[in-house]
Amino acid sequence: MAKWTIDSAHTETGFSVKHMGLSNVKGSFKTTSGTVTTDESGKITAVAVSIDVASIETRIKDRDAHLKSADFFDAEKYPEIKFESTKITSADGGDYTIEGNLTIKETKKPVTFEAEIGAPIDDPYGLKRNAASLNFAIDRRDYGLVWSQSLANGNLVVGNKIKISVDAEFTLNA
């Protein structure tokens, strides 16, 4: 068994949501931490992730402040978004199906996503590295993120479907 640490400096946790039913507004969380556990053959057996809510960035300072407020994430009261795997199934070629619990605010819900995992490499600094890419979507209302406004045409200022994408690098603990 081996433990790997997520390299926050080389990890991008992004999201997008429809704005007024028109375009996708994108943002990211700049600080993602956690661990990945592998078995003797190198297959992933567990994932635990923590995302710093206060690290949210959408390129608009006022929007970031609104997302950190009690209308959305309530970052002061709930500083982390967490994910813990419950079941991991590997397929050929580095593809995995990962099931687990996503916790936002007080709500923990099961999610399932496909992840593409690379092959480990030795970096120029003497560390062993690997990476993963994944995408999935949630309904923000399922996690108590319910603020929005309706427009005259019936569209919402903030859509309910949140698309999440993660590109993570992790290093083997020595």
C-alpha positions as CSV (number, residue, x, y, z in Angstrom):
1,M,0.0,0.0,0.0
2,A,1.2,3.5,-0.9
3,K,0.0,6.9,0.0
4,W,0.1,9.8,-2.4
5,T,-0.5,13.5,-1.6
6,I,-2.4,15.8,-3.9
7,D,-0.1,18.6,-5.2
8,S,-2.4,21.7,-4.8
9,A,0.0,23.8,-6.9
10,H,-0.6,21.5,-9.9
11,T,-4.2,20.7,-9.3
12,E,-7.2,22.5,-10.9
13,T,-10.7,22.0,-9.4
14,G,-13.0,23.8,-11.7
15,F,-16.7,24.3,-12.2
16,S,-19.2,25.9,-14.6
17,V,-22.8,26.9,-14.3
18,K,-25.3,28.5,-16.7
19,H,-25.8,32.2,-16.1
20,M,-29.3,33.5,-17.0
21,G,-29.7,30.4,-19.2
22,L,-27.2,31.8,-21.7
23,S,-23.6,31.2,-21.1
24,N,-21.4,29.1,-18.8
25,V,-19.7,31.0,-16.1
26,K,-16.6,29.2,-15.0
27,G,-14.6,29.3,-11.8
28,S,-12.2,27.2,-9.7
29,F,-11.0,26.5,-6.3
30,K,-7.3,27.3,-5.9
31,T,-6.7,25.0,-3.0
32,T,-7.4,21.3,-3.2
33,S,-5.7,18.9,-0.8
34,G,-5.9,15.2,0.1
35,T,-4.6,11.7,-0.4
36,V,-4.8,8.9,-2.9
37,T,-4.0,5.3,-1.7
38,T,-2.8,2.6,-4.1
39,D,-2.3,-1.1,-3.6
40,E,0.9,-3.1,-4.2
41,S,0.1,-3.3,-8.0
42,G,-0.4,0.5,-8.2
43,K,-4.2,0.5,-8.5
44,I,-6.1,3.2,-6.6
45,T,-8.0,1.9,-3.6
46,A,-9.0,5.1,-1.8
47,V,-9.3,8.8,-2.4
48,A,-9.9,11.6,0.2
49,V,-10.1,15.2,-0.9
50,S,-10.7,18.5,0.8
51,I,-11.4,21.8,-1.1
52,D,-10.9,25.1,0.6
53,V,-14.1,27.0,-0.1
54,A,-12.5,30.4,0.6
55,S,-10.1,29.7,-2.3
56,I,-13.0,30.1,-4.9
57,E,-12.1,32.3,-7.8
58,T,-14.4,33.4,-10.7
59,R,-12.4,36.5,-11.8
60,I,-15.0,38.8,-10.3
61,K,-14.3,39.8,-6.7
62,D,-17.9,40.7,-5.8
63,R,-19.1,37.3,-7.3
64,D,-16.5,35.5,-5.3
65,A,-17.6,37.2,-2.1
66,H,-21.2,36.3,-2.9
67,L,-20.3,32.7,-3.4
68,K,-18.5,32.6,-0.1
69,S,-21.5,34.1,1.7
70,A,-24.4,32.4,3.4
71,D,-26.4,32.6,0.1
72,F,-24.2,29.9,-1.3
73,F,-21.2,28.1,0.4
74,D,-21.2,30.0,3.8
75,A,-17.4,29.6,3.8
76,E,-17.0,30.9,7.3
77,K,-19.3,28.2,8.8
78,Y,-18.4,25.5,6.3
79,P,-14.8,26.1,5.2
80,E,-14.3,22.8,3.3
81,I,-16.0,20.7,0.6
82,K,-15.0,17.1,1.1
83,F,-15.0,13.9,-0.9
84,E,-14.3,10.4,0.4
85,S,-14.4,7.3,-1.9
86,T,-16.5,4.3,-0.9
87,K,-15.8,2.1,-3.9
88,I,-13.2,2.2,-6.7
89,T,-13.4,-0.1,-9.8
90,S,-10.5,-0.1,-12.2
91,A,-10.7,-0.9,-15.9
92,D,-8.0,-1.4,-18.5
93,G,-5.9,1.6,-19.6
94,G,-6.0,3.6,-16.4
95,D,-9.7,4.2,-16.3
96,Y,-11.6,4.1,-13.0
97,T,-15.1,4.4,-11.8
98,I,-15.0,6.1,-8.4
99,E,-18.0,6.2,-6.1
100,G,-18.0,8.2,-2.9
101,N,-19.6,10.8,-0.7
102,L,-19.4,14.5,-1.6
103,T,-20.1,16.8,1.4
104,I,-21.0,20.5,0.8
105,K,-22.1,22.5,3.8
106,E,-24.0,20.0,6.0
107,T,-25.1,17.7,3.2
108,K,-23.4,14.5,2.2
109,K,-24.6,12.8,-1.0
110,P,-23.2,9.9,-3.1
111,V,-21.6,10.7,-6.4
112,T,-20.1,8.5,-9.1
113,F,-17.6,9.6,-11.8
114,E,-15.2,8.2,-14.3
115,A,-11.5,9.1,-13.8
116,E,-8.6,8.7,-16.1
117,I,-5.4,8.0,-14.2
118,G,-2.0,8.3,-15.8
119,A,1.0,6.1,-15.2
120,P,3.5,7.2,-12.5
121,I,6.6,9.0,-13.6
122,D,9.8,10.1,-11.8
123,D,10.1,13.9,-11.9
124,P,13.4,15.8,-12.2
125,Y,13.3,16.5,-8.4
126,G,13.3,12.9,-7.3
127,L,9.6,12.6,-6.7
128,K,7.3,10.0,-8.1
129,R,4.2,11.7,-9.6
130,N,0.9,10.7,-11.1
131,A,-2.2,12.5,-12.3
132,A,-6.0,12.1,-12.7
133,S,-8.6,13.8,-14.8
134,L,-12.4,13.6,-14.1
135,N,-15.7,15.3,-14.8
136,F,-19.1,15.0,-13.3
137,A,-22.2,17.1,-12.6
138,I,-24.3,17.8,-9.5
139,D,-27.6,19.6,-8.8
140,R,-26.6,22.4,-6.5
141,R,-30.0,22.4,-4.8
142,D,-29.2,18.8,-3.4
143,Y,-26.4,20.5,-1.3
144,G,-28.4,23.4,0.0
145,L,-27.1,25.9,-2.6
146,V,-30.5,27.3,-3.5
147,W,-30.0,31.0,-4.0
148,S,-31.1,32.3,-7.4
149,Q,-33.6,34.6,-9.0
150,S,-36.0,33.9,-11.8
151,L,-36.0,36.1,-14.9
152,A,-39.1,37.1,-16.9
153,N,-38.4,34.4,-19.5
154,G,-38.3,31.7,-16.8
155,N,-34.5,31.3,-16.8
156,L,-32.6,31.4,-13.6
157,V,-29.8,33.8,-12.8
158,V,-27.8,30.9,-11.6
159,G,-28.5,27.5,-13.1
160,N,-29.0,24.4,-11.0
161,K,-26.6,22.0,-12.8
162,I,-23.0,22.4,-11.8
163,K,-20.4,20.8,-14.0
164,I,-17.2,19.9,-12.1
165,S,-13.9,19.1,-13.6
166,V,-10.7,18.1,-11.8
167,D,-7.2,17.7,-13.1
168,A,-5.1,16.6,-10.1
169,E,-1.4,15.7,-9.7
170,F,-0.2,13.8,-6.7
171,T,3.2,12.7,-5.3
172,L,4.2,9.6,-3.6
173,N,4.9,10.0,0.1
174,A,8.5,9.1,0.9
